[in-house]
Amino acid sequence: MTGHEEGRGSPALDGNMLAGRLGEVFGVDITSATVLCVGCGREQCVAELVLYETGMGSTARCRGCGAVVLRATVIRDEVVLDLRGTRTLRVPLPVTD
């Protein structure tokens, strides 16, 4: 299976499904974070990504060009992220008083 075909056999979801898994890692709601796609340069919220869930984890694709932007999986007691399709990930910090 090539990287371009990865995850395409499962039904497409949106990036909001990453909230739980990535929220554990970052400690904030990650769905409002923005990513910049390496493939086409499109800036989009994580919630806008097209997400495919497989037995091995999650594959999130750019809504513009379909390139893999990030992959996330749980291996034993770790969340493993592959962000090589992301040029930047901007995570808004919670406002503190």
KEMITI-967635 format. One line per 8 residues: number of its first residue (from 1); their letters; for each residue x, y, z of C-alpha. Coordinates in steps of 0.1 Angstrom, whole numbers. Example, Ala and Ser with C-alpha at 12.3 -4.5 7.8 and 13.67 -1.06 7.14 Angstrom:
! KEMITI-967635
1 = as = 123,-45,78  137,-11,71 .
! end
This chain:
! KEMITI-967635
1 = mtgheegr = 0,0,0  15,34,-9  12,64,13  -13,79,-11  -36,49,-8  -32,46,30  -65,48,48  -87,50,18 .
9 = gspaldgn = -104,17,24  -122,31,55  -150,57,56  -138,93,57  -144,113,89  -133,148,98  -104,159,119  -126,164,150 .
17 = mlagrlge = -121,127,156  -85,135,165  -95,156,195  -93,128,221  -60,112,210  -42,145,203  -58,163,233  -41,137,255 .
25 = vfgvdits = -7,147,240  -10,184,239  -33,190,268  -55,214,247  -82,211,221  -62,204,190  -90,207,165  -87,244,163 .
33 = atvlcvgc = -49,242,157  -39,250,121  -17,229,99  2,239,67  2,211,42  36,202,27  19,190,-5  0,221,-16 .
41 = greqcvae = 6,248,10  -30,249,22  -35,262,57  -64,245,75  -77,237,109  -71,201,121  -109,198,123  -110,203,85 .
49 = lvlyetgm = -87,174,77  -101,143,61  -96,115,86  -94,77,80  -93,53,110  -77,19,105  -67,-8,129  -32,8,130 .
57 = gstarcrg = -43,43,139  -55,75,122  -44,90,89  -54,127,83  -53,140,47  -54,175,34  -88,185,22  -72,204,-7 .
65 = cgavvlra = -48,180,-23  -54,147,-5  -18,144,8  -12,127,41  -7,156,66  -4,135,98  -6,100,112  -14,91,148 .
73 = tvirdevv = -14,58,166  -12,44,201  16,18,207  14,4,242  16,34,265  26,60,239  9,82,213  31,82,182 .
81 = ldlrgtrt = 27,111,157  41,113,122  40,149,111  62,148,80  33,160,58  29,191,80  50,221,73  38,238,105 .
89 = lrvplpvt = 14,230,133  1,260,152  -16,252,185  -35,280,203  -28,281,240  -57,285,264  -63,320,277  -53,323,313 .
97 = d = -65,350,337 .
! end
